[in-house]
Amino acid sequence: MAKVSFETSMKKLETVVSKLEGDEVSLEESLKLFEEGVKLMRFCHLRLNEIEEKVQILVADDSESGGRLEEFKG
C-alpha cells in the first residue's frame, strides 16, 4: 500500500466534513463518513506529532542550550 501524504489526508478530511455538513447524506452514509474522518484525523494527528518531534530535534543545539530540546511553537 502506498504511503499517503499529510496533505492528501487533509484534503480527504475536508471532503468528508463537507459531505457531513450537507443535507444529502443518509444516516448510514454519515456513519461511514464519520468513521473515515476519525481515521484521517488520527493519521494527521500522529503525523503532526512526528513532525513536531523532528523539529524539536533539529532546533536542539548542544552548545547553546546545554543539550535540552526547545519547545515547538507552531
N, CA, C, O and CB atoms as a CASP TS submission, in Angstrom:
PFRMAT TS
TARGET T0000
AUTHOR 0000-0000-0000
METHOD Language model
MODEL 1
PARENT N/A
ATOM      1  N   MET     1       0.839  -1.185   0.000  1.00  0.00           N
ATOM      2  CA  MET     1       0.000   0.000   0.000  1.00  0.00           C
ATOM      3  C   MET     1       0.882   1.246   0.000  1.00  0.00           C
ATOM      4  O   MET     1       1.822   1.343   0.789  1.00  0.00           O
ATOM      5  CB  MET     1      -0.953  -0.001   1.218  1.00  0.00           C
ATOM      6  N   ALA     2       0.588   2.176  -0.863  1.00  0.00           N
ATOM      7  CA  ALA     2       1.381   3.389  -0.985  1.00  0.00           C
ATOM      8  C   ALA     2       1.163   4.288   0.224  1.00  0.00           C
ATOM      9  O   ALA     2       0.067   4.345   0.782  1.00  0.00           O
ATOM     10  CB  ALA     2       1.031   4.136  -2.278  1.00  0.00           C
ATOM     11  N   LYS     3       2.216   4.984   0.619  1.00  0.00           N
ATOM     12  CA  LYS     3       2.125   5.892   1.754  1.00  0.00           C
ATOM     13  C   LYS     3       1.348   7.141   1.334  1.00  0.00           C
ATOM     14  O   LYS     3       1.635   7.759   0.308  1.00  0.00           O
ATOM     15  CB  LYS     3       3.542   6.268   2.280  1.00  0.00           C
ATOM     16  N   VAL     4       0.371   7.488   2.144  1.00  0.00           N
ATOM     17  CA  VAL     4      -0.472   8.649   1.861  1.00  0.00           C
ATOM     18  C   VAL     4       0.149   9.866   2.540  1.00  0.00           C
ATOM     19  O   VAL     4       0.627   9.774   3.671  1.00  0.00           O
ATOM     20  CB  VAL     4      -1.946   8.419   2.351  1.00  0.00           C
ATOM     21  N   SER     5       0.143  10.984   1.862  1.00  0.00           N
ATOM     22  CA  SER     5       0.741  12.196   2.424  1.00  0.00           C
ATOM     23  C   SER     5      -0.224  12.884   3.393  1.00  0.00           C
ATOM     24  O   SER     5      -1.434  12.659   3.364  1.00  0.00           O
ATOM     25  CB  SER     5       1.143  13.166   1.297  1.00  0.00           C
ATOM     26  N   PHE     6       0.341  13.711   4.231  1.00  0.00           N
ATOM     27  CA  PHE     6      -0.445  14.516   5.166  1.00  0.00           C
ATOM     28  C   PHE     6      -1.425  15.395   4.389  1.00  0.00           C
ATOM     29  O   PHE     6      -2.601  15.493   4.738  1.00  0.00           O
ATOM     30  CB  PHE     6       0.481  15.389   6.060  1.00  0.00           C
ATOM     31  N   GLU     7      -0.924  16.027   3.337  1.00  0.00           N
ATOM     32  CA  GLU     7      -1.751  16.943   2.552  1.00  0.00           C
ATOM     33  C   GLU     7      -2.933  16.224   1.917  1.00  0.00           C
ATOM     34  O   GLU     7      -4.050  16.742   1.921  1.00  0.00           O
ATOM     35  CB  GLU     7      -0.914  17.616   1.471  1.00  0.00           C
ATOM     36  N   THR     8      -2.693  15.031   1.372  1.00  0.00           N
ATOM     37  CA  THR     8      -3.765  14.250   0.766  1.00  0.00           C
ATOM     38  C   THR     8      -4.804  13.871   1.811  1.00  0.00           C
ATOM     39  O   THR     8      -6.005  13.938   1.552  1.00  0.00           O
ATOM     40  CB  THR     8      -3.202  12.990   0.094  1.00  0.00           C
ATOM     41  N   SER     9      -4.347  13.480   2.974  1.00  0.00           N
ATOM     42  CA  SER     9      -5.258  13.115   4.061  1.00  0.00           C
ATOM     43  C   SER     9      -6.081  14.309   4.515  1.00  0.00           C
ATOM     44  O   SER     9      -7.271  14.167   4.793  1.00  0.00           O
ATOM     45  CB  SER     9      -4.478  12.542   5.243  1.00  0.00           C
ATOM     46  N   MET    10      -5.471  15.476   4.593  1.00  0.00           N
ATOM     47  CA  MET    10      -6.212  16.675   4.991  1.00  0.00           C
ATOM     48  C   MET    10      -7.288  17.023   3.958  1.00  0.00           C
ATOM     49  O   MET    10      -8.402  17.400   4.320  1.00  0.00           O
ATOM     50  CB  MET    10      -5.248  17.864   5.175  1.00  0.00           C
ATOM     51  N   LYS    11      -6.952  16.895   2.685  1.00  0.00           N
ATOM     52  CA  LYS    11      -7.944  17.176   1.644  1.00  0.00           C
ATOM     53  C   LYS    11      -9.113  16.196   1.722  1.00  0.00           C
ATOM     54  O   LYS    11     -10.271  16.587   1.576  1.00  0.00           O
ATOM     55  CB  LYS    11      -7.295  17.111   0.253  1.00  0.00           C
ATOM     56  N   LYS    12      -8.799  14.920   1.955  1.00  0.00           N
ATOM     57  CA  LYS    12      -9.855  13.924   2.105  1.00  0.00           C
ATOM     58  C   LYS    12     -10.716  14.244   3.329  1.00  0.00           C
ATOM     59  O   LYS    12     -11.940  14.118   3.283  1.00  0.00           O
ATOM     60  CB  LYS    12      -9.252  12.508   2.225  1.00  0.00           C
ATOM     61  N   LEU    13     -10.078  14.654   4.411  1.00  0.00           N
ATOM     62  CA  LEU    13     -10.807  15.002   5.622  1.00  0.00           C
ATOM     63  C   LEU    13     -11.730  16.194   5.382  1.00  0.00           C
ATOM     64  O   LEU    13     -12.867  16.205   5.854  1.00  0.00           O
ATOM     65  CB  LEU    13      -9.833  15.309   6.758  1.00  0.00           C
ATOM     66  N   GLU    14     -11.248  17.189   4.655  1.00  0.00           N
ATOM     67  CA  GLU    14     -12.082  18.346   4.311  1.00  0.00           C
ATOM     68  C   GLU    14     -13.293  17.920   3.487  1.00  0.00           C
ATOM     69  O   GLU    14     -14.395  18.431   3.688  1.00  0.00           O
ATOM     70  CB  GLU    14     -11.260  19.393   3.538  1.00  0.00           C
ATOM     71  N   THR    15     -13.092  16.986   2.561  1.00  0.00           N
ATOM     72  CA  THR    15     -14.196  16.479   1.747  1.00  0.00           C
ATOM     73  C   THR    15     -15.223  15.756   2.611  1.00  0.00           C
ATOM     74  O   THR    15     -16.428  15.939   2.442  1.00  0.00           O
ATOM     75  CB  THR    15     -13.671  15.540   0.655  1.00  0.00           C
ATOM     76  N   VAL    16     -14.736  14.933   3.538  1.00  0.00           N
ATOM     77  CA  VAL    16     -15.625  14.206   4.448  1.00  0.00           C
ATOM     78  C   VAL    16     -16.451  15.198   5.266  1.00  0.00           C
ATOM     79  O   VAL    16     -17.665  15.038   5.392  1.00  0.00           O
ATOM     80  CB  VAL    16     -14.812  13.272   5.387  1.00  0.00           C
ATOM     81  N   VAL    17     -15.806  16.211   5.816  1.00  0.00           N
ATOM     82  CA  VAL    17     -16.509  17.203   6.631  1.00  0.00           C
ATOM     83  C   VAL    17     -17.566  17.924   5.800  1.00  0.00           C
ATOM     84  O   VAL    17     -18.684  18.136   6.270  1.00  0.00           O
ATOM     85  CB  VAL    17     -15.515  18.219   7.228  1.00  0.00           C
ATOM     86  N   SER    18     -17.225  18.300   4.581  1.00  0.00           N
ATOM     87  CA  SER    18     -18.184  18.978   3.703  1.00  0.00           C
ATOM     88  C   SER    18     -19.404  18.113   3.438  1.00  0.00           C
ATOM     89  O   SER    18     -20.535  18.598   3.467  1.00  0.00           O
ATOM     90  CB  SER    18     -17.522  19.355   2.382  1.00  0.00           C
ATOM     91  N   LYS    19     -19.173  16.828   3.179  1.00  0.00           N
ATOM     92  CA  LYS    19     -20.289  15.915   2.937  1.00  0.00           C
ATOM     93  C   LYS    19     -21.161  15.777   4.183  1.00  0.00           C
ATOM     94  O   LYS    19     -22.388  15.756   4.089  1.00  0.00           O
ATOM     95  CB  LYS    19     -19.769  14.538   2.499  1.00  0.00           C
ATOM     96  N   LEU    20     -20.524  15.682   5.349  1.00  0.00           N
ATOM     97  CA  LEU    20     -21.281  15.538   6.597  1.00  0.00           C
ATOM     98  C   LEU    20     -22.090  16.797   6.910  1.00  0.00           C
ATOM     99  O   LEU    20     -23.160  16.713   7.515  1.00  0.00           O
ATOM    100  CB  LEU    20     -20.331  15.226   7.759  1.00  0.00           C
ATOM    101  N   GLU    21     -21.593  17.941   6.509  1.00  0.00           N
ATOM    102  CA  GLU    21     -22.301  19.195   6.753  1.00  0.00           C
ATOM    103  C   GLU    21     -23.494  19.379   5.821  1.00  0.00           C
ATOM    104  O   GLU    21     -24.388  20.176   6.106  1.00  0.00           O
ATOM    105  CB  GLU    21     -21.351  20.362   6.599  1.00  0.00           C
ATOM    106  N   GLY    22     -23.511  18.655   4.721  1.00  0.00           N
ATOM    107  CA  GLY    22     -24.609  18.757   3.773  1.00  0.00           C
ATOM    108  C   GLY    22     -25.840  17.989   4.248  1.00  0.00           C
ATOM    109  O   GLY    22     -25.777  17.224   5.211  1.00  0.00           O
ATOM    110  N   ASP    23     -26.943  18.202   3.568  1.00  0.00           N
ATOM    111  CA  ASP    23     -28.207  17.566   3.935  1.00  0.00           C
ATOM    112  C   ASP    23     -28.490  16.303   3.134  1.00  0.00           C
ATOM    113  O   ASP    23     -29.504  15.646   3.368  1.00  0.00           O
ATOM    114  CB  ASP    23     -29.339  18.538   3.753  1.00  0.00           C
ATOM    115  N   GLU    24     -27.634  15.957   2.212  1.00  0.00           N
ATOM    116  CA  GLU    24     -27.949  14.914   1.242  1.00  0.00           C
ATOM    117  C   GLU    24     -27.368  13.549   1.579  1.00  0.00           C
ATOM    118  O   GLU    24     -27.319  12.680   0.708  1.00  0.00           O
ATOM    119  CB  GLU    24     -27.465  15.327  -0.095  1.00  0.00           C
ATOM    120  N   VAL    25     -26.928  13.333   2.805  1.00  0.00           N
ATOM    121  CA  VAL    25     -26.280  12.088   3.170  1.00  0.00           C
ATOM    122  C   VAL    25     -27.188  11.305   4.128  1.00  0.00           C
ATOM    123  O   VAL    25     -27.704  11.853   5.102  1.00  0.00           O
ATOM    124  CB  VAL    25     -24.891  12.359   3.814  1.00  0.00           C
ATOM    125  N   SER    26     -27.369  10.020   3.832  1.00  0.00           N
ATOM    126  CA  SER    26     -28.198   9.178   4.698  1.00  0.00           C
ATOM    127  C   SER    26     -27.495   8.941   6.035  1.00  0.00           C
ATOM    128  O   SER    26     -26.304   9.218   6.179  1.00  0.00           O
ATOM    129  CB  SER    26     -28.511   7.827   4.007  1.00  0.00           C
ATOM    130  N   LEU    27     -28.231   8.435   6.993  1.00  0.00           N
ATOM    131  CA  LEU    27     -27.673   8.147   8.302  1.00  0.00           C
ATOM    132  C   LEU    27     -26.552   7.119   8.191  1.00  0.00           C
ATOM    133  O   LEU    27     -25.503   7.271   8.816  1.00  0.00           O
ATOM    134  CB  LEU    27     -28.764   7.647   9.252  1.00  0.00           C
ATOM    135  N   GLU    28     -26.771   6.083   7.402  1.00  0.00           N
ATOM    136  CA  GLU    28     -25.760   5.036   7.215  1.00  0.00           C
ATOM    137  C   GLU    28     -24.495   5.601   6.561  1.00  0.00           C
ATOM    138  O   GLU    28     -23.381   5.287   6.981  1.00  0.00           O
ATOM    139  CB  GLU    28     -26.329   3.889   6.359  1.00  0.00           C
ATOM    140  N   GLU    29     -24.671   6.419   5.551  1.00  0.00           N
ATOM    141  CA  GLU    29     -23.520   7.036   4.881  1.00  0.00           C
ATOM    142  C   GLU    29     -22.808   8.008   5.824  1.00  0.00           C
ATOM    143  O   GLU    29     -21.582   8.120   5.800  1.00  0.00           O
ATOM    144  CB  GLU    29     -23.971   7.772   3.594  1.00  0.00           C
ATOM    145  N   SER    30     -23.585   8.708   6.651  1.00  0.00           N
ATOM    146  CA  SER    30     -22.989   9.624   7.628  1.00  0.00           C
ATOM    147  C   SER    30     -22.074   8.871   8.588  1.00  0.00           C
ATOM    148  O   SER    30     -20.986   9.344   8.919  1.00  0.00           O
ATOM    149  CB  SER    30     -24.087  10.364   8.414  1.00  0.00           C
ATOM    150  N   LEU    31     -22.514   7.707   9.030  1.00  0.00           N
ATOM    151  CA  LEU    31     -21.690   6.906   9.938  1.00  0.00           C
ATOM    152  C   LEU    31     -20.398   6.473   9.261  1.00  0.00           C
ATOM    153  O   LEU    31     -19.325   6.543   9.859  1.00  0.00           O
ATOM    154  CB  LEU    31     -22.465   5.676  10.425  1.00  0.00           C
ATOM    155  N   LYS    32     -20.503   6.024   8.005  1.00  0.00           N
ATOM    156  CA  LYS    32     -19.294   5.622   7.262  1.00  0.00           C
ATOM    157  C   LYS    32     -18.339   6.798   7.086  1.00  0.00           C
ATOM    158  O   LYS    32     -17.127   6.655   7.253  1.00  0.00           O
ATOM    159  CB  LYS    32     -19.675   5.047   5.883  1.00  0.00           C
ATOM    160  N   LEU    33     -18.892   7.953   6.751  1.00  0.00           N
ATOM    161  CA  LEU    33     -18.063   9.139   6.578  1.00  0.00           C
ATOM    162  C   LEU    33     -17.412   9.544   7.901  1.00  0.00           C
ATOM    163  O   LEU    33     -16.243   9.928   7.934  1.00  0.00           O
ATOM    164  CB  LEU    33     -18.899  10.299   6.018  1.00  0.00           C
ATOM    165  N   PHE    34     -18.173   9.456   8.985  1.00  0.00           N
ATOM    166  CA  PHE    34     -17.636   9.802  10.290  1.00  0.00           C
ATOM    167  C   PHE    34     -16.467   8.893  10.645  1.00  0.00           C
ATOM    168  O   PHE    34     -15.437   9.366  11.124  1.00  0.00           O
ATOM    169  CB  PHE    34     -18.726   9.711  11.359  1.00  0.00           C
ATOM    170  N   GLU    35     -16.620   7.597  10.414  1.00  0.00           N
ATOM    171  CA  GLU    35     -15.541   6.643  10.690  1.00  0.00           C
ATOM    172  C   GLU    35     -14.298   6.964   9.861  1.00  0.00           C
ATOM    173  O   GLU    35     -13.177   6.941  10.367  1.00  0.00           O
ATOM    174  CB  GLU    35     -16.009   5.207  10.403  1.00  0.00           C
ATOM    175  N   GLU    36     -14.515   7.261   8.592  1.00  0.00           N
ATOM    176  CA  GLU    36     -13.392   7.625   7.726  1.00  0.00           C
ATOM    177  C   GLU    36     -12.718   8.896   8.229  1.00  0.00           C
ATOM    178  O   GLU    36     -11.491   8.992   8.243  1.00  0.00           O
ATOM    179  CB  GLU    36     -13.866   7.812   6.273  1.00  0.00           C
ATOM    180  N   GLY    37     -13.529   9.875   8.642  1.00  0.00           N
ATOM    181  CA  GLY    37     -12.990  11.128   9.153  1.00  0.00           C
ATOM    182  C   GLY    37     -12.160  10.932  10.411  1.00  0.00           C
ATOM    183  O   GLY    37     -11.115  11.562  10.577  1.00  0.00           O
ATOM    184  N   VAL    38     -12.626  10.060  11.294  1.00  0.00           N
ATOM    185  CA  VAL    38     -11.871   9.789  12.527  1.00  0.00           C
ATOM    186  C   VAL    38     -10.518   9.165  12.186  1.00  0.00           C
ATOM    187  O   VAL    38      -9.497   9.533  12.767  1.00  0.00           O
ATOM    188  CB  VAL    38     -12.677   8.849  13.473  1.00  0.00           C
ATOM    189  N   LYS    39     -10.512   8.224  11.248  1.00  0.00           N
ATOM    190  CA  LYS    39      -9.248   7.588  10.844  1.00  0.00           C
ATOM    191  C   LYS    39      -8.290   8.618  10.242  1.00  0.00           C
ATOM    192  O   LYS    39      -7.098   8.625  10.552  1.00  0.00           O
ATOM    193  CB  LYS    39      -9.514   6.451   9.826  1.00  0.00           C
ATOM    194  N   LEU    40      -8.816   9.478   9.387  1.00  0.00           N
ATOM    195  CA  LEU    40      -7.986  10.507   8.765  1.00  0.00           C
ATOM    196  C   LEU    40      -7.457  11.490   9.802  1.00  0.00           C
ATOM    197  O   LEU    40      -6.293  11.886   9.750  1.00  0.00           O
ATOM    198  CB  LEU    40      -8.779  11.253   7.694  1.00  0.00           C
ATOM    199  N   MET    41      -8.310  11.882  10.742  1.00  0.00           N
ATOM    200  CA  MET    41      -7.911  12.808  11.787  1.00  0.00           C
ATOM    201  C   MET    41      -6.808  12.198  12.649  1.00  0.00           C
ATOM    202  O   MET    41      -5.850  12.885  13.004  1.00  0.00           O
ATOM    203  CB  MET    41      -9.117  13.194  12.652  1.00  0.00           C
ATOM    204  N   ARG    42      -6.934  10.925  12.985  1.00  0.00           N
ATOM    205  CA  ARG    42      -5.904  10.255  13.787  1.00  0.00           C
ATOM    206  C   ARG    42      -4.585  10.200  13.031  1.00  0.00           C
ATOM    207  O   ARG    42      -3.527  10.458  13.605  1.00  0.00           O
ATOM    208  CB  ARG    42      -6.353   8.835  14.169  1.00  0.00           C
ATOM    209  N   PHE    43      -4.643   9.863  11.734  1.00  0.00           N
ATOM    210  CA  PHE    43      -3.423   9.821  10.928  1.00  0.00           C
ATOM    211  C   PHE    43      -2.755  11.196  10.915  1.00  0.00           C
ATOM    212  O   PHE    43      -1.546  11.304  11.122  1.00  0.00           O
ATOM    213  CB  PHE    43      -3.736   9.358   9.484  1.00  0.00           C
ATOM    214  N   CYS    44      -3.540  12.240  10.672  1.00  0.00           N
ATOM    215  CA  CYS    44      -2.974  13.592  10.603  1.00  0.00           C
ATOM    216  C   CYS    44      -2.387  14.003  11.949  1.00  0.00           C
ATOM    217  O   CYS    44      -1.322  14.618  12.000  1.00  0.00           O
ATOM    218  CB  CYS    44      -4.048  14.606  10.163  1.00  0.00           C
ATOM    219  N   HIS    45      -3.063  13.671  13.019  1.00  0.00           N
ATOM    220  CA  HIS    45      -2.570  13.997  14.357  1.00  0.00           C
ATOM    221  C   HIS    45      -1.241  13.293  14.630  1.00  0.00           C
ATOM    222  O   HIS    45      -0.302  13.913  15.128  1.00  0.00           O
ATOM    223  CB  HIS    45      -3.608  13.606  15.424  1.00  0.00           C
ATOM    224  N   LEU    46      -1.159  12.015  14.309  1.00  0.00           N
ATOM    225  CA  LEU    46       0.090  11.268  14.502  1.00  0.00           C
ATOM    226  C   LEU    46       1.212  11.847  13.651  1.00  0.00           C
ATOM    227  O   LEU    46       2.346  11.986  14.108  1.00  0.00           O
ATOM    228  CB  LEU    46      -0.112   9.787  14.162  1.00  0.00           C
ATOM    229  N   ARG    47       0.884  12.176  12.425  1.00  0.00           N
ATOM    230  CA  ARG    47       1.896  12.736  11.513  1.00  0.00           C
ATOM    231  C   ARG    47       2.419  14.070  12.035  1.00  0.00           C
ATOM    232  O   ARG    47       3.620  14.334  11.985  1.00  0.00           O
ATOM    233  CB  ARG    47       1.309  12.918  10.097  1.00  0.00           C
ATOM    234  N   LEU    48       1.504  14.918  12.539  1.00  0.00           N
ATOM    235  CA  LEU    48       1.926  16.198  13.100  1.00  0.00           C
ATOM    236  C   LEU    48       2.819  15.993  14.322  1.00  0.00           C
ATOM    237  O   LEU    48       3.789  16.728  14.510  1.00  0.00           O
ATOM    238  CB  LEU    48       0.705  17.045  13.475  1.00  0.00           C
ATOM    239  N   ASN    49       2.503  15.011  15.142  1.00  0.00           N
ATOM    240  CA  ASN    49       3.357  14.716  16.299  1.00  0.00           C
ATOM    241  C   ASN    49       4.747  14.285  15.858  1.00  0.00           C
ATOM    242  O   ASN    49       5.740  14.686  16.465  1.00  0.00           O
ATOM    243  CB  ASN    49       2.724  13.625  17.171  1.00  0.00           C
ATOM    244  N   GLU    50       4.832  13.469  14.803  1.00  0.00           N
ATOM    245  CA  GLU    50       6.131  13.049  14.274  1.00  0.00           C
ATOM    246  C   GLU    50       6.939  14.254  13.801  1.00  0.00           C
ATOM    247  O   GLU    50       8.134  14.364  14.075  1.00  0.00           O
ATOM    248  CB  GLU    50       5.945  12.049  13.118  1.00  0.00           C
ATOM    249  N   ILE    51       6.271  15.150  13.091  1.00  0.00           N
ATOM    250  CA  ILE    51       6.937  16.350  12.577  1.00  0.00           C
ATOM    251  C   ILE    51       7.408  17.223  13.731  1.00  0.00           C
ATOM    252  O   ILE    51       8.516  17.758  13.694  1.00  0.00           O
ATOM    253  CB  ILE    51       5.992  17.148  11.651  1.00  0.00           C
ATOM    254  N   GLU    52       6.573  17.371  14.754  1.00  0.00           N
ATOM    255  CA  GLU    52       6.942  18.180  15.911  1.00  0.00           C
ATOM    256  C   GLU    52       8.200  17.633  16.578  1.00  0.00           C
ATOM    257  O   GLU    52       9.089  18.397  16.954  1.00  0.00           O
ATOM    258  CB  GLU    52       5.788  18.231  16.918  1.00  0.00           C
ATOM    259  N   GLU    53       8.274  16.316  16.725  1.00  0.00           N
ATOM    260  CA  GLU    53       9.460  15.704  17.319  1.00  0.00           C
ATOM    261  C   GLU    53      10.705  15.975  16.482  1.00  0.00           C
ATOM    262  O   GLU    53      11.772  16.259  17.027  1.00  0.00           O
ATOM    263  CB  GLU    53       9.256  14.201  17.478  1.00  0.00           C
ATOM    264  N   LYS    54      10.573  15.889  15.169  1.00  0.00           N
ATOM    265  CA  LYS    54      11.717  16.160  14.300  1.00  0.00           C
ATOM    266  C   LYS    54      12.163  17.612  14.400  1.00  0.00           C
ATOM    267  O   LYS    54      13.361  17.896  14.403  1.00  0.00           O
ATOM    268  CB  LYS    54      11.375  15.822  12.855  1.00  0.00           C
ATOM    269  N   VAL    55      11.203  18.533  14.482  1.00  0.00           N
ATOM    270  CA  VAL    55      11.537  19.950  14.608  1.00  0.00           C
ATOM    271  C   VAL    55      12.262  20.193  15.922  1.00  0.00           C
ATOM    272  O   VAL    55      13.238  20.942  15.969  1.00  0.00           O
ATOM    273  CB  VAL    55      10.267  20.827  14.522  1.00  0.00           C
ATOM    274  N   GLN    56      11.786  19.559  16.992  1.00  0.00           N
ATOM    275  CA  GLN    56      12.457  19.728  18.279  1.00  0.00           C
ATOM    276  C   GLN    56      13.902  19.249  18.216  1.00  0.00           C
ATOM    277  O   GLN    56      14.796  19.886  18.773  1.00  0.00           O
ATOM    278  CB  GLN    56      11.705  18.976  19.374  1.00  0.00           C
ATOM    279  N   ILE    57      14.127  18.143  17.546  1.00  0.00           N
ATOM    280  CA  ILE    57      15.481  17.613  17.416  1.00  0.00           C
ATOM    281  C   ILE    57      16.344  18.555  16.595  1.00  0.00           C
ATOM    282  O   ILE    57      17.503  18.797  16.931  1.00  0.00           O
ATOM    283  CB  ILE    57      15.459  16.220  16.776  1.00  0.00           C
ATOM    284  N   LEU    58      15.779  19.084  15.521  1.00  0.00           N
ATOM    285  CA  LEU    58      16.549  19.972  14.650  1.00  0.00           C
ATOM    286  C   LEU    58      16.941  21.272  15.332  1.00  0.00           C
ATOM    287  O   LEU    58      18.012  21.811  15.055  1.00  0.00           O
ATOM    288  CB  LEU    58      15.761  20.278  13.405  1.00  0.00           C
ATOM    289  N   VAL    59      16.092  21.789  16.221  1.00  0.00           N
ATOM    290  CA  VAL    59      16.415  23.065  16.859  1.00  0.00           C
ATOM    291  C   VAL    59      17.261  22.897  18.111  1.00  0.00           C
ATOM    292  O   VAL    59      17.748  23.880  18.670  1.00  0.00           O
ATOM    293  CB  VAL    59      15.147  23.802  17.205  1.00  0.00           C
ATOM    294  N   ALA    60      17.439  21.664  18.551  1.00  0.00           N
ATOM    295  CA  ALA    60      18.276  21.430  19.723  1.00  0.00           C
ATOM    296  C   ALA    60      19.728  21.746  19.357  1.00  0.00           C
ATOM    297  O   ALA    60      20.228  21.329  18.312  1.00  0.00           O
ATOM    298  CB  ALA    60      18.132  19.955  20.235  1.00  0.00           C
ATOM    299  N   ASP    61      20.368  22.470  20.215  1.00  0.00           N
ATOM    300  CA  ASP    61      21.759  22.839  19.964  1.00  0.00           C
ATOM    301  C   ASP    61      22.537  22.639  21.257  1.00  0.00           C
ATOM    302  O   ASP    61      22.365  23.394  22.214  1.00  0.00           O
ATOM    303  CB  ASP    61      21.880  24.318  19.453  1.00  0.00           C
ATOM    304  N   ASP    62      23.390  21.624  21.283  1.00  0.00           N
ATOM    305  CA  ASP    62      24.137  21.280  22.492  1.00  0.00           C
ATOM    306  C   ASP    62      24.981  22.433  23.014  1.00  0.00           C
ATOM    307  O   ASP    62      25.124  22.598  24.225  1.00  0.00           O
ATOM    308  CB  ASP    62      25.022  20.094  22.224  1.00  0.00           C
ATOM    309  N   SER    63      25.530  23.217  22.127  1.00  0.00           N
ATOM    310  CA  SER    63      26.441  24.264  22.578  1.00  0.00           C
ATOM    311  C   SER    63      25.705  25.437  23.223  1.00  0.00           C
ATOM    312  O   SER    63      26.246  26.061  24.135  1.00  0.00           O
ATOM    313  CB  SER    63      27.272  24.759  21.415  1.00  0.00           C
ATOM    314  N   GLU    64      24.509  25.752  22.784  1.00  0.00           N
ATOM    315  CA  GLU    64      23.788  26.911  23.321  1.00  0.00           C
ATOM    316  C   GLU    64      22.737  26.537  24.360  1.00  0.00           C
ATOM    317  O   GLU    64      22.502  27.301  25.296  1.00  0.00           O
ATOM    318  CB  GLU    64      23.128  27.662  22.197  1.00  0.00           C
ATOM    319  N   SER    65      22.110  25.393  24.215  1.00  0.00           N
ATOM    320  CA  SER    65      21.024  25.056  25.120  1.00  0.00           C
ATOM    321  C   SER    65      21.390  23.980  26.123  1.00  0.00           C
ATOM    322  O   SER    65      20.536  23.539  26.893  1.00  0.00           O
ATOM    323  CB  SER    65      19.838  24.619  24.338  1.00  0.00           C
ATOM    324  N   GLY    66      22.629  23.554  26.129  1.00  0.00           N
ATOM    325  CA  GLY    66      23.037  22.552  27.076  1.00  0.00           C
ATOM    326  C   GLY    66      22.450  21.178  26.796  1.00  0.00           C
ATOM    327  O   GLY    66      22.368  20.347  27.700  1.00  0.00           O
ATOM    328  N   GLY    67      22.048  20.931  25.573  1.00  0.00           N
ATOM    329  CA  GLY    67      21.539  19.628  25.189  1.00  0.00           C
ATOM    330  C   GLY    67      20.053  19.436  25.386  1.00  0.00           C
ATOM    331  O   GLY    67      19.548  18.346  25.118  1.00  0.00           O
ATOM    332  N   ARG    68      19.335  20.437  25.838  1.00  0.00           N
ATOM    333  CA  ARG    68      17.896  20.250  26.008  1.00  0.00           C
ATOM    334  C   ARG    68      17.162  20.696  24.752  1.00  0.00           C
ATOM    335  O   ARG    68      17.632  21.555  24.006  1.00  0.00           O
ATOM    336  CB  ARG    68      17.383  21.029  27.237  1.00  0.00           C
ATOM    337  N   LEU    69      16.004  20.094  24.537  1.00  0.00           N
ATOM    338  CA  LEU    69      15.197  20.423  23.373  1.00  0.00           C
ATOM    339  C   LEU    69      14.376  21.661  23.639  1.00  0.00           C
ATOM    340  O   LEU    69      13.904  21.883  24.754  1.00  0.00           O
ATOM    341  CB  LEU    69      14.293  19.258  22.994  1.00  0.00           C
ATOM    342  N   GLU    70      14.210  22.470  22.604  1.00  0.00           N
ATOM    343  CA  GLU    70      13.354  23.636  22.712  1.00  0.00           C
ATOM    344  C   GLU    70      11.922  23.220  22.408  1.00  0.00           C
ATOM    345  O   GLU    70      11.695  22.286  21.638  1.00  0.00           O
ATOM    346  CB  GLU    70      13.822  24.765  21.756  1.00  0.00           C
ATOM    347  N   GLU    71      10.970  23.899  23.001  1.00  0.00           N
ATOM    348  CA  GLU    71       9.573  23.619  22.736  1.00  0.00           C
ATOM    349  C   GLU    71       9.221  24.032  21.310  1.00  0.00           C
ATOM    350  O   GLU    71       9.715  25.038  20.802  1.00  0.00           O
ATOM    351  CB  GLU    71       8.673  24.344  23.750  1.00  0.00           C
ATOM    352  N   PHE    72       8.371  23.249  20.684  1.00  0.00           N
ATOM    353  CA  PHE    72       7.874  23.572  19.356  1.00  0.00           C
ATOM    354  C   PHE    72       6.813  24.642  19.493  1.00  0.00           C
ATOM    355  O   PHE    72       5.871  24.494  20.272  1.00  0.00           O
ATOM    356  CB  PHE    72       7.313  22.316  18.638  1.00  0.00           C
ATOM    357  N   LYS    73       6.959  25.707  18.747  1.00  0.00           N
ATOM    358  CA  LYS    73       5.976  26.804  18.778  1.00  0.00           C
ATOM    359  C   LYS    73       5.389  26.944  17.390  1.00  0.00           C
ATOM    360  O   LYS    73       5.954  27.622  16.532  1.00  0.00           O
ATOM    361  CB  LYS    73       6.624  28.156  19.251  1.00  0.00           C
ATOM    362  N   GLY    74       4.264  26.307  17.175  1.00  0.00           N
ATOM    363  CA  GLY    74       3.645  26.305  15.851  1.00  0.00           C
ATOM    364  C   GLY    74       2.656  27.315  15.744  1.00  0.00           C
ATOM    365  O   GLY    74       2.031  27.459  14.694  1.00  0.00           O
TER
END
